[in-house]
Amino acid sequence: MPKKKANIKEILAANLKENRRKKGLTQEKLAEMADISLRYLAMLELGNSFPSGEMLEKLAKALDIQAFQLFYPSPTPEGALLHLEQSIVANIEKVVSTALKQSENDSSIKRELEQLRQDIIQEIKNNYDDRLERSMVFNIENVVKMSVKQAVANEFKNLKKK
C-alpha cells in the first residue's frame, strides 16, 4: 500500500514540533515566546489548526527561522537517495565530458576517475551514512564504481567508432 503523502497541516505540525525540540523548548516556552496560548500551539502541533500569516511569523521568529521553513517536508531516506542519485549522475557526466576532451592514453583520466569515486564515496559517508543502512551505502559505492567505469568505457568506444 503506498504511503499517504502529508498535507500542509501535517508538514507544518511536524516542522513546528521538530524545530521546537531542536531549540530545546517546551510547548509552554514556545507559546510564551510567540505570545500565543499553549492550547493553540498544541492544536498546531497536532495538525488540528492552521495559523494565520501573522501567527506564522510569530512562531518563526520565536524559533529563529524563516516562516517558509515551516513548510518544507521533512527529509526522508527516499529524498536522500534521490539527491544522491542526482549528484552521482552529475559527477559521472562531468567525468565523461572531461574524458572526451582528453586523449585515450592520458593517465590523468584515471586519476580524475579515482578522485571522483573517492569524492562520491566521501559524500555518501558524510551526508547519508547516518540515514541509510551500511549495506545500502556499500551497494551505492559499488554502483558508483561500476557506473563511472562503464560510462567512460562507452564514451571511448563511441569515440573510436567516429
C-alpha positions in Angstrom: 0.0 0.0 0.0 1.5 3.4 -1.0 2.4 5.7 1.8 0.0 8.6 2.2 1.5 12.0 1.3 1.5 14.6 4.1 -0.8 17.5 3.7 0.3 21.1 4.5 -1.1 20.9 8.0 0.8 17.7 8.8 4.0 19.2 7.4 3.6 22.4 9.4 2.7 20.4 12.6 5.8 18.1 12.2 8.1 21.0 11.5 6.8 23.1 14.4 7.4 20.2 16.8 10.8 19.3 15.3 12.1 22.9 15.4 10.8 23.4 18.9 12.6 20.3 20.1 15.8 21.3 18.2 15.8 24.6 20.2 15.2 22.7 23.4 11.9 24.4 24.0 8.8 23.1 25.7 5.4 23.9 24.3 4.9 26.2 27.2 8.1 28.2 26.5 7.4 28.4 22.7 3.8 29.5 23.3 5.1 32.2 25.7 7.8 33.4 23.3 5.3 33.5 20.3 2.7 35.2 22.5 0.1 32.5 21.8 -1.9 30.2 24.0 -0.5 26.8 24.9 -3.7 25.1 23.7 -3.4 26.8 20.3 0.2 25.7 19.9 -0.8 22.1 20.8 -3.5 22.2 18.2 -1.0 23.4 15.6 1.5 20.7 16.5 -1.3 18.1 16.2 -2.3 19.4 12.8 -5.7 20.3 14.0 -5.5 24.0 13.3 -3.8 26.3 10.8 -2.2 29.6 11.7 -2.6 33.0 10.0 0.3 34.6 8.3 0.9 36.8 11.3 0.9 33.8 13.6 3.4 32.0 11.3 5.7 35.0 11.5 5.5 35.0 15.4 6.2 31.3 15.5 9.1 31.5 13.1 10.6 34.4 15.0 10.4 32.6 18.3 12.1 29.5 16.6 14.7 31.8 14.9 13.9 30.5 11.4 12.1 31.9 8.3 8.4 31.3 8.1 8.7 29.4 4.8 10.9 26.8 6.5 7.9 25.6 8.5 6.5 24.2 5.2 9.5 22.1 4.0 8.7 18.4 4.1 11.0 16.5 6.5 13.9 14.7 4.8 13.2 11.1 4.1 15.6 8.2 3.1 13.9 8.3 -0.3 14.7 12.0 -0.7 18.3 11.4 0.4 18.6 8.7 -2.2 17.2 10.9 -4.9 19.6 13.7 -4.1 22.5 11.2 -4.0 21.4 9.8 -7.4 21.3 13.3 -8.9 24.7 14.0 -7.5 26.2 10.8 -8.9 24.8 11.4 -12.3 26.1 14.9 -12.5 29.5 13.8 -11.4 29.6 11.0 -13.9 28.6 13.3 -16.7 31.4 15.7 -15.6 34.0 13.0 -15.8 32.7 11.7 -19.2 32.8 15.2 -20.6 36.4 15.7 -19.4 37.3 12.3 -20.8 36.0 13.2 -24.2 38.3 16.2 -24.3 41.4 14.2 -23.5 43.3 11.6 -25.3 42.6 7.9 -24.7 46.1 7.2 -23.4 46.1 10.1 -20.9 46.7 8.9 -17.3 45.0 12.0 -15.9 41.7 10.4 -16.8 42.4 7.5 -14.4 43.4 10.0 -11.7 40.3 12.0 -12.2 38.0 8.9 -12.1 39.6 7.8 -8.9 39.3 11.2 -7.4 35.6 11.3 -8.4 35.0 7.9 -7.0 36.6 9.0 -3.7 34.6 12.2 -3.6 31.3 10.5 -4.2 32.0 7.8 -1.6 33.0 10.5 0.9 29.8 12.4 0.2 27.9 9.3 0.9 29.6 8.7 4.2 29.3 12.4 5.2 25.7 13.0 4.2 23.9 9.7 4.0 25.6 7.2 6.3 23.5 8.3 9.3 20.3 7.9 7.3 21.0 4.8 5.3 21.9 1.3 6.4 25.5 0.3 5.9 24.6 -2.3 3.3 22.9 0.4 1.2 26.0 2.6 1.4 28.2 -0.4 0.4 25.8 -1.1 -2.6 25.8 2.5 -3.6 29.7 2.6 -3.5 29.8 -0.4 -5.8 27.2 1.1 -8.2 29.3 4.3 -8.4 32.5 2.4 -9.2 30.8 0.4 -12.0 28.8 3.4 -13.4 31.9 5.6 -13.8 33.9 2.8 -15.4 31.0 1.9 -17.8 30.2 5.5 -18.7 33.8 6.2 -19.7 34.3 2.9 -21.5 31.2 3.5 -23.5 32.3 7.0 -24.5 35.7 5.8 -25.5 34.1 3.1 -27.6 31.9 5.8 -29.3 35.0 7.9 -30.0 36.8 5.0 -31.7 33.8 4.5 -34.0 34.0 8.1 -35.2 
